[in-house]
Amino acid sequence: MPSIRRTRHGLAGLIFLALFSTTALAEGLVLTAPPRESPAAGAKLYGPLAEALGHLLGKQVRYEHPQNWLRYQRNMRQDAYDIVFDGPHFASWRMAHLGHRVVAKLPGTLEFYLLRAKDNPDIQTPEDLIGRKICGISPPNLSTLSVLARFDNPVRQPIILGIRGGMGKVYKRFRSGSCDALVLRTTFYKKKLKPEDRAGLAIIYRTPPLPNQVITVSKRLSPAEARQMAAALTRSGPVQAASLPIVRRFGGKKAKSFVKATQAEYEGHNRFLEGVIFGW
């Protein structure tokens, strides 16, 4: 009888493992991006790419909206995401701590201006803003973190007035008199602001260029699958077509596809998130 019980226990264990494996396979891979839009808008933007990648890989790929920034960061730390599209600082953190691999990036670079009102002569350099308010997208957005990286001493920094809703909202808040300066992406400053708005601003500081937003994949995808994705995202085909709305929204209306990316160009940018006051 003992041997029979052991056999039954062993059989039960095998059945449990089989059921667990089936469930894990049914859940498939999770694609996500920062909560910059509503769940419905996120599903409309990223859902087609998840479906196209599922056909490419022969696996279920589903888009998951992270609901909010805190949940996004928590889930990222817990390695809950398999395919992620976001900024170079997050991608670099996942590379360093979770073993993510870079797949493909948006063309161009990320650079930001620190600006003041042209008629405010009291502010000439970034150091003149220590202890003063800067309007910017709430950290951990890269625009604000890139400017804060200019200040080495954590107790001698500007005060960040974090604003949600995009850079248009940042500019409006600055115009209301809430801040002494503001942070805008260079492309927003050049293409979205009216000439008369630009005429009223002076550039105090331009951040060093960083590689653009990027797609990374977890260790649950093989190197061959990562290469397969990279090829599909950067060449004409169903995956490239499904990703085009994302490329156009974040890379500009003239951008046609994701482009090749390397691990090396994303290494070290996790410094924006680690060991800093507004990091995580």
Order of alpha helices (4+ residues) and beta strands (2+ residues): alpha-beta-alpha-beta-alpha-beta-alpha-beta-beta-beta-beta-alpha-beta-alpha-beta-alpha-alpha-beta-beta-beta-alpha-alpha-beta
